[in-house]
Amino acid sequence: MSSWTSGYVSEVAYTAGFYRELTPAMLELAALGKSTLTTQATQPLAVCELGCGRGVSTNVLAAANPHSQFYATDFNPAHIVEARALANAAGSKNVHFFDSSFAEFLDEPSLPQFDIISLHGILSWISEENRRTIVAFIAKHLKTGGLAYVSYNSLPGWASAAPLRRLMMEFGSLHAEGAFTKLGKSLDMLGKLKEANARYFQASPGVAERLEKFKTQNKNYLIHEFMNEDWHPFYHKDVAREFSEAKLNFLCSAHLLDHVDALNMTEAQRNFLNEIEDAGLRETTRDYIVNQQFRRDIFIKGGVPLGLFTARERWQETRFALSINRADAPTKVTGGLGEAAMQTEVYGPFLDALASGPKTLKTMQAIPAIAELGWARSIQALLVLVGSGHVQPCLDDKNDGKRRESTRRFNRAVMENARHSTDIQALASPITGGGIGVDRFEQLFLLARLNKHADAPAFVWQILSTLGQRLLRDGVPIETPEQNLEELRTRHATFLEKRLPVFEQLGLT
Ligand SMILES: C[S@@+](CC[C@H](N)C(=O)[O-])C[C@H]1O[C@@H](n2cnc3c(N)ncnc32)[C@H](O)[C@@H]1O
């Protein structure tokens, strides 16, 4: 083990994901859902990400919010080289990456005071000492009124599967080889243990299925998730207690579907919960009701309620954009209680209104079918639509043009990267100030348009064939060049019909 890693995996790079919860406009909408005064993403903010991995989230957000400054650190230098390379290729001047450990970053002299400090996928995978350093960092660097976002594995959701991870580590540590071998061998051993009818698997619901799922999951993800020296699922109350040292109070979940009780708890469960006075205990007990295994908490340094009038005004001024094809909008949503139908008369009018372009709530309220819903149902509908990822909160329309300059440069850099890589699956939207999921083929089709290629499928096939790559149909490689091109033509037709109009409205073209 190298001395700088504190037992954290460093030889294998993490996945290159974009996490929407880190988006300033998303965090603010969650706070608005709780009628609480916060920063405003339309204003210049200073934003910090601790443990940024390969830096995709911070890079996307910096491109989509050129009026704000973004700082991020990760002690794995390979991650930071990659993050800086993308920022350089995009010409982003408002993003600053450091390869400092949390302890080194605490005393980094060039840091400003932050409006938002985020850590996604960190807290459960570091030592107690590093957790204390993070709390000290927030205490020192978060502005009064600022938000801290932290996600972590939680209890009781992990209670039955935690022993699985312990044996993974133990079996892995029997091997001196690299992380992939350790992972493979430990999964083999666990498979054999299950075959031997170990009673743990019978007595622990869902554990056998979880082990089965590991076989299909990204190995880099599994190594970072399970093969670190530290792995600690937490009760919410304990995290809230630690963060209170930095004068932080729990505000709400960043996962907006959690805001809608009807999706997550029966009436009896809600009544039971409402009897618990202590906020931390109430939130922790809620985790028992839904058997929460991953939490996305927003804390605030000085929560002040917004007056009813101001809260309504902020909601009405917020612009929303559809990020899916209207015709394909799902009719169901999944919460803690399982699947629930999305009533057409509630969700349909919003989806129809947004299908013709981004709109503020105020504009949508002029539509009779939306006006008829009334305030509470309208807000709940928007929380569900945004929480499900079908709709995104946006920044102000006055500055769309300015943001477009930086997102254009950034998106071109990502699309050029897609010539040889599937790693980055998000582009920056100047409309939302966030990232939008766009897969490699869609990126290459967009690149063909940008480069004014008359035949986009042929352009993409040229790239793939040069690399000796072929498309897959139902998981099987397609044989001949003609068949590959035909498949690309089919995919391109779907892209033109369903995805391009959405991407155009989100400013990705
Ligand atoms: C599970 S990954 C999450 C990365 C990123 N936040 C994401 O969600 O894609 C955890 C990251 O924290 C970094 N890390 C772990 N301990 C650290 C420390 N003490 N100082 C700085 N970075 C650390 C690791 O290198 C790794 O990239």
The ligand as an SDF file (V2000), in Angstrom:
LIG
                    3D

 27 29  0  0  0  0  0  0  0  0999 V2000
  -15.8840    6.3900   -4.5860 C   0  0  0  0  0  0  0  0  0  0  0  0
  -14.8790    7.6260   -5.3030 S   0  0  0  0  0  0  0  0  0  0  0  0
  -16.0730    8.8940   -5.6650 C   0  0  0  0  0  0  0  0  0  0  0  0
  -15.5660    9.8580   -6.6850 C   0  0  0  0  0  0  0  0  0  0  0  0
  -16.5790   10.9240   -7.1100 C   0  0  0  0  0  0  0  0  0  0  0  0
  -17.0420   11.7410   -6.0080 N   0  0  0  0  0  0  0  0  0  0  0  0
  -17.7310   10.2660   -7.7950 C   0  0  0  0  0  0  0  0  0  0  0  0
  -18.7710   10.0910   -7.1800 O   0  0  0  0  0  0  0  0  0  0  0  0
  -17.5570    9.8940   -8.9740 O   0  0  0  0  0  0  0  0  0  0  0  0
  -14.0010    8.3070   -3.9070 C   0  0  0  0  0  0  0  0  0  0  0  0
  -12.8740    9.2510   -4.3100 C   0  0  0  0  0  0  0  0  0  0  0  0
  -12.3170    9.8390   -3.1320 O   0  0  0  0  0  0  0  0  0  0  0  0
  -10.9020    9.9520   -3.2810 C   0  0  0  0  0  0  0  0  0  0  0  0
  -10.3270    9.9910   -1.9220 N   0  0  0  0  0  0  0  0  0  0  0  0
  -10.3970    9.0130   -0.9770 C   0  0  0  0  0  0  0  0  0  0  0  0
   -9.7570    9.4110    0.1480 N   0  0  0  0  0  0  0  0  0  0  0  0
   -9.2860   10.6610   -0.0840 C   0  0  0  0  0  0  0  0  0  0  0  0
   -8.5550   11.6060    0.6940 C   0  0  0  0  0  0  0  0  0  0  0  0
   -8.1670   11.3130    1.9350 N   0  0  0  0  0  0  0  0  0  0  0  0
   -8.2520   12.8050    0.1390 N   0  0  0  0  0  0  0  0  0  0  0  0
   -8.6580   13.1010   -1.1320 C   0  0  0  0  0  0  0  0  0  0  0  0
   -9.3400   12.2400   -1.9210 N   0  0  0  0  0  0  0  0  0  0  0  0
   -9.6650   11.0430   -1.4000 C   0  0  0  0  0  0  0  0  0  0  0  0
  -10.5350    8.7180   -4.0740 C   0  0  0  0  0  0  0  0  0  0  0  0
   -9.3170    8.8550   -4.7820 O   0  0  0  0  0  0  0  0  0  0  0  0
  -11.7370    8.5540   -5.0130 C   0  0  0  0  0  0  0  0  0  0  0  0
  -11.5310    9.1760   -6.2510 O   0  0  0  0  0  0  0  0  0  0  0  0
  1  2  1  0
  2  3  1  0
  2 10  1  0
  3  4  1  0
  4  5  1  0
  5  6  1  0
  5  7  1  0
  7  8  2  0
  7  9  1  0
 10 11  1  0
 11 12  1  0
 11 26  1  0
 12 13  1  0
 13 14  1  0
 13 24  1  0
 14 15  1  0
 14 23  1  0
 15 16  2  0
 16 17  1  0
 17 18  1  0
 17 23  2  0
 18 19  1  0
 18 20  2  0
 20 21  1  0
 21 22  2  0
 22 23  1  0
 24 25  1  0
 24 26  1  0
 26 27  1  0
M  CHG  2   2   1   9  -1
M  END
$$$$
